[in-house]
């Protein structure tokens, strides 16, 4: 079987399984397994697939047809132009979250010489490590309640060559009395009753990173209640939110913080995706 034939075979299988992006996923698996670029796949499509590589591809294909996210299969995801290791211990980085990182980067441009940054509920570290990579003047700390997630984040920090601090614990308990100039977080925000309705691929992701309580706002309440104690004067907080949650989260921040500025930021789809406040 040559590359072109395998791609056609995989695309057909993935389409039949209900995969939303069959051609893309088939290509990603082929690129990763064969060590080829998209251009090489196109212009060398008549190259025979070695037997061992074919066995690997078929095993990947079976997992993807069963609904497992391709990022878990390939053990990596792209985010902010960087590559991150991912595993079932962490949420898969999504383009929606780039809206938060881009807003935080703008805020850091006007911060002091070495702003202290906290990535709360860090998971894979995609937020904090992107900030550390793209704003190297910042001093970044990553915290998470999951030790397994922090292990993934540590490996990502090493792979990206950035120096950051790690803290283990539940929300702000992880950082004691430390204060920061900017706090960024993508906390769990799916209402518990809706977890079972999520796309089958999302069902493979850690419930710990998804379950936002009865109305999806449990973590925002806790973050808003304690944020002021962990923000330096002039500091700011940026929170990713689920669809339709922005007004409620903004109200929580305004009620809990002495805001001099607060608002929302829309993602590329026009959805209010980030809520921010500055004190």
LUMTIRO-721015 format. One record per residue: x, z, y of N, C-alpha, C in turn. Coordinates in steps of 0.05 Angstrom, whole numbers, plus 5000, padded with zeros to 4 digits. Layout:
<recs>
XZYXZYXZY...
</recs>
This chain:
<recs>
501750004976500050005000501850005025501249825044502749825068501449995090502750025113501750195134498950105143498649855148496149745158493849805138494449775113492349825092491650125091493750295093493050585092491450665117492150565140490650635164487750545162487250305151484450215147483050395127484350455105483250635085482550905096484451025111484051295122481851295143481751085160479651065180476951055168476650905146474150875132473251145120475151285108474551545096473751745117475251755139474651945160471951885173471351635177468751555189466551655171466851615145464751695126464451995126466552145132466452435131465252555156464852385177463752485202465852565222468352485218470452545237469852405263470052545286469352415312471352215322473852235314475952045323477551945299476351785282477651715257480151545260480151355278482551185282484851345294484251515313486351675326487551865306485852005290486852205271488552065249487651835240489251695220491951615231491951515255494551435268496351675271495251905281496952145285498252235259496652235237497752315211499952125202499551865206501551665198504051695215503751725241506051765259507752005250506352225245507752475238509152445211507852345191508952335164511152125162510851895175512751685173514951695194514651885213516651905234516751655252514451545258514351295273512651335299513251175319511651185343509251005340507451015359505050845358505850555358507850485375508750205376509950115350511550285338512750215312510650175291508550345291506350305271505050035274504749955299503349705305505049465296507649465303509249225298510649235270510449455256511549465229509349535209506949445215504549515199504649405171506349215165506449105138508549245121509849455133511849605117510449765096511549765072510449915050510750215055508750375048508850665050510150775025512450915028513751035004511851214989512251234963510451384945510151674954512351804961512252084969510652114995511151935014509751945039506751895035506151715017503351645011501951894999503252044982502052284971501552484993503452515011503152705033500752615051500652365057498452255074495752305061495552255035493052295021492152585021494052765018493453055020492453125047493753015068492853065096490052955100489552715090487052585093484752745080485252855057483253015043482553265060484553385071484053625088482453545113483253325125481753245150478853165143478453035121475752955113474053205108475253425100473853675095473353825121474253715144473553835170475853975183478054025169480254175181481354015205481754145228482754005251485453875246485853635257488353495252490753645264490253805285492453965297493554175277491754295262492654485242494154345219493154115212494453965191497353885199497653795224500253705234501853945245500554175248501854415258502854385287501454215302502354185330500054075347500254115373498354015392499753965418498953745432500053685458498453815480499853925501498554055523500354045547499353955569500853935594503553785590503453585573505853425568507853565550507153795539508953945521507753955493509454005474508554025446508554325438506354415426506054695418505454705388506754895375506054955347503355095347501655015328499055155325498655215295497055415290496355495263493555615265492355665242489655795242489656065255491956175263492056435277491456405307491456155317491056115345489055895351487855905374486055705384487655445390486555215384487954965390487754915420490054865433489954805462488254555467486754565489484954345496485454255525484654005530485053895557483554055578481254175571479754335590481454555602483254675586484854895595487054795614487754545614489654435633488654475662486054475666484954525692485854795703485854995686486755265694489755265700491355145683494255135688494854995713493554765718494154615743493454775768491254925767490455095789492455315793493355435771495355655773497955555784498755315777501255195787501155165817498855075827498555045856498755315870497555515858497655785870500555885870502155825849504855925847506755795868505955565878507555425898507755585924505655745929505655905954506156195949506856265924507356545917510156625926510856885922513556975930515656845913518156915918520456785905520356795875519657025863519557055834516857185826514657035828512057155822511857245793510557475789510057575763507457465753507457345729505057215718504357335691501757375687500857475661498957275649499557195624497757035608496357225589493857285595492357485580490757335558490857445534489657305511491157045506493757065503495556835504495256635481494556735457494356555434496956415429496856145428499255985423501356005446500456105469502156125492501955885510500055705505499955445519499755485549498255685558498055735587500655845599501456075589503756215599506356055596506755925574509155775569509255515585506855395590506755165608507555245636506555485645507255575671510255645673511355765652514155825652515855575652514955365639516455115638516254955664513854955676513354785699513754935726513855205725514455365749516555565741519055465737521155635726521955875743520955885768521556115786519856355779517756305763515856525756516956695733516256955733516957135711514357175695514257065671511857045656511757245633509457375630508957555608506557455593506657455566504457365549503557605533500957645531499857865515497557765498497257895475495057835457494658065438492158095429491558315410492458235381492857975377493657885350496657855348497858005329500757975325501457695314499657595297500157325286500157115308498457145328498456955350501056975366501857225371504357265386506757155371506757155345508857035330508956735335506656605336506556325342507656275371506756435389507556405417510656445420511756635405514656675406516156425397515156305375516456065365516255835385513955825399513555615419515455665443515855915451517655975472520455885465521255945441523955865431524255565431522255425421522355135420522455005447521055125467521055015494523455105511524855305500527255395514526655555539524455715539523755875563523856165555524656325575524856615571522456755584520956885567518457035576518457305562516657475571516257735558513657715541513657875520511357895502510358175501507658205501506458475498504158455478504058655460501858655440499858875448497258805448495258995454492658865463490659035466487958945473487758915504487558675513487358615542489458765558488658905579490659025597492059275584491059365562492459585548495259495540495559235536498159125527500359155548499559175574501559175595501859435610500559645601500759905613499959905642501859985660501259985689502559755704503459555689504759325702502859185720503959075742502358915761503458635763501758445771502458165771501458035796502757815803501857655825499757445817499757385792497757195782497057265753494557275747493557315720491957075712492556955689491156725679490156795650487756705644486656775618484556575609484656515583482556365570481456555548479756745555478856945535476656825517475956965496473656875480471056865497469556645495467156635512464756505498464856465472462556355459460556575452457956555460456056755452455956775421455757015411455957065382453856905367451456885378449356745364449756445361451656345377452156055377454655975360456056175349458456115334457855945310455655985296454955825273454155545279453555485305452755215313455155045322457455165323459855015333460554785315461854585326462854355310464454455286464254315264465554415239468554455243469854295259472654335264473254605277471454685295471854935309471555175291469955135269469555345250472155435236474155255237476755325225478455505244477655525269479255665289478655965287480456135296480056425292477656535308475856675294473556785307474356975329476657115325477557295345477957165372478656905372479156765397476656625408474456645393471956515401469656695409469456925395467057095398467157255424465357175442465257305468463057515470461957605448459857805448457157675450455157845454452357755453451757525472452757545497452257335517454657175524456857225511459357075516461057195539460057405551461357515576462757785572462957875547464158145542466958165554468557975549471357985557471657965588469857805600469957775629469258045643467358185631466658445642469058635642470358645619472658815616474958735634475458475635477658375652477158435682474658375690473958425718474158715726473358895708473359175713476259285718478259175704480959285706482859105721482058875730483958685742485258795767483858925784484959015809487359205804487259365784489459545778492059405769491759145762494058995752494758765770493658755794494358545813495858655837497958525845499358605869497658505893498058625917496758535941497258235945495158085950495357795953495357655926494957805904494957685878492357535872492457375850490057215843489657215813487257155806486457145777485056885772485656755750484456505742483356525714480856475710479556505684478156245675478756155651477155935640474556045631472355885634469655975626468255755611466255835596464655645581462655505599461355305588459355155603457155335612456555335638454355495648455055785654457455875648458256155652459456215680460156005694461656045719460256225739457656195745456356365764456456655757455956725732455957005723458757125725460856965717463557075718464457105747463756915764464456935792463157185804460757245797459357485807460757735797461757735772463157965762465758015778467257805784469657835799469157935827467157825840466457905867465558195868464158285847463158565847465458765841467558675828469658855819472158845836472658625850475158595865474658575895476458665911476258625941477158335947475558145941476357865943476557775972478757635978478957496004478157206000478257125975477456845968476656845939474556695933473656675905472056415902472056295879470556055875470855945847470155695844470255555818471755295821472755195798474154945798472954775775472454525780471254355760473354205744472754155718474654005702474153705705475453535690475253245693472453145687470853305673468153225667466153325687467153455708465353555729464153825723465053955701464054215693465554435707464154645717465554875728467055015705469654975705471155065682472955305688473655345713475355565721474155725743474255995740473356175762475856315772476156335798478556465809477856665831479556855836479257035858482057125868482257155894484657255906484057515921485857715919485257965933487157995957
</recs>
